[in-house]
């Protein structure tokens, strides 16, 4: 069987850190004496890098970096307490690891992402984690995916990118790998369905779908589905 690689996004795909994100935005704005934007406005931008989010939320370019720094100071303190695994996420990772090599490609800070996954005892499943500080061009640019594959010494053949937003879908396509969307995160399901052939409810069902698509041998397919 040919080598299979599965790359995962984090927020909205494997983890839910909405409360930590919203609280950290509020802390950042408060440190500059201003009110945080409405929840819906922030959530609509989750998936983009922090500097892009603050800029699109109206922070002047001269203050974006300071807001990002204030956000990160608060986020690091509360992120473990206020982040949870999405339903089926651990099962998805374990199932995927039974037949594929795994990596993480996120626009979150790599340092904090690794700390979170280590805290959840999940980092050891992944060979590589690419975060915002590792690239010049974040998703939807293909650079993060290409860098992950380079570090894994792998080609784009039999590679799948699982994510919850159009940023993930577009980055996968641009990198020449297969996009798989999940509807448990921040992307609009209708928009995802319009742009991606494979859309699933959550990460576990996405992995089950990939397992079927790659025609695993019966023993591996049963293991991936948790039946052996």
Protein Blocks (a to p, Z undefined) as FASTA:
>chain_A
ZZddddddfehplmccklmmmmmmmmmmmmnopacddfklmmmmgoiafklmmmmnopaf
klmmmmmmmmmmmmmmmmmmmgccdehklmmmmmmmmmpccddddfbdfklmmmmmmmno
pmmmpmbdcdfklpmbdcfbfklmmmmmmmnopafehiacddfbfklmmmmmmnopacdd
dfkbmbcfklmmmmpmbdcfblmlmmmmmmmmnopafklmmmmnopZZ
